[in-house]
Amino acid sequence: MNDRYLILMRHAKSSWASASLSDFDRPLNDRGRTAVPVMSKWLESQALVPDCVLCSTATRAQQTAELLSGSWPLPNSKIDLQELYLASPGTILEAIQEHGPAESRILLIVGHNPGFEVLASMLSGRAMAMPTAAVAIFRLLTPNSW
């Protein structure tokens, strides 16, 4: 199979329980920790286990990426990128082009709204909602580059 896929995944539901934590440091809540393994198993059932992950360095995104390995191990090529924290669609695309390995067949990006929702809408050509732990999957028509 030569198809290549870009998967955008919004981090899972995070906790607002501690007012002393910055937005960047907010962890997942119980609902978030429950949702990620479900999505992980679904991706596996669709033969969409990523071979590379680009992940925001925010706590909730890092925890989302770590929990994905409940059903399958995270690939060796997990790249943590500060610039994905609350990134605009343009910044997300730049990160994909700069850090997405040419040999990667399935690239997963874990990050945040509103950038993910706007980018998913742009790429799909229609309004797309990206609630927590949602994925948007795009099959690439140009298989040789991100």
FENSUL-V126465 format. One line per field, one symbol per residue. phi: phi as a letter, one per 40 degrees, with the letter a starting at -180 (. if undefined). A space follows every 10 residues. Layout:
phi=???
//
This chain:
phi=.bcbbbbcbc dcdbcbcbcc ccddcccccc cccccccccd ccdcccfbcc babbbdccdc cccccccdcc bacccccbbc bdcccfccdc ccccccccbc cdcccbbbbb abccdccccc ccccgacbcb cdgcbbbbcc cbcbac
//
